[in-house]
Amino acid sequence: MTTIAKIKAKGLRALLFGAVIACSMILLCGLSACSSDDKKASSDSNKTLKVAMELAYPPFETKDDVGDPEGLAVDFIRDFGEAYGYDVQIENTAWDGLIPSLQSDKADLVISSMTITPERQESVDFSDAYAMAQLAILANANSGIASIDDLNQPGKKVAVKTGSTGDVYATKNLTNAQIVRLADESACVTEVVQGKADGFLYDQLTIYRNHQANPDTTEAVFIPFQDAEEWGIAVKKGDTELLDQLNEFIAKSKEDGEFDRLTEKYLAEEKKAFDQYGFKWFFDFED
């Protein structure tokens, strides 16, 4: 082979090698772009689920040390979102703004230890029950309150959280007492602790915890005075697709141990106390 021929051959090989490298780079870039696009498409496929809850009821709905949502209901709805491909966004909402947030499309659902009532069902649709609760009384230690009838007396003051089922019960049944309506649970507890109210009506867990925190100034009255309440997840009227998904997930959670895991994480000590008292547990759905 002549020198010129050799030079031409080397040039051709170099040209071919460069072409191969270029094609390889294009292919790799294409694959990388596809991978990036796939991830973006996967991310985009997750629908945003706007969740309203009042982060003021530990351990169901509360905040961690840096102010982020935390609690049993927070975990539950995030597990739901993961199961159904939703990007869950939780919005801390005042109690009296929860149902309006659905009606104004600011939220897709409300999960906030909310009892299913006929009055609320006029405005929203509820899922099947995901928890059960009963009302109890946190009484001032010097009030002499030992039953619900003791509260229904002239001169007695009953603290209730505005709009709660304790408020509803007191309004309908404690007609002889003075009802003091306050914005949140802690304010009601303070009224009782300071002797400004004789009793506070709320669920058994709240009463148990606040009596434990204030053993010298309060008494807990756990004698049942109504049937267990059902807590449901509220959605906008007519949102049957989301409602069906929620009911499916709730049914599955009753079977696969979801509620047992959440109890162990957030309410292990309270569960032992409830068992000792013989109380109906939040996730005991049997009659």
Helices and strands as residue ranges (DSSP letters): H 3-45, E 47-53, E 62-63, E 69-70, H 72-84, E 86-92, G 95-97, H 98-103, E 109-110, H 118-121, E 124-126, E 131-133, E 135-140, H 148-151, E 157-161, H 165-173, E 178-182, H 185-193, E 199-203, H 204-213, E 218-221, E 229-231, E 234-236, H 240-256, H 258-266, H 268-277
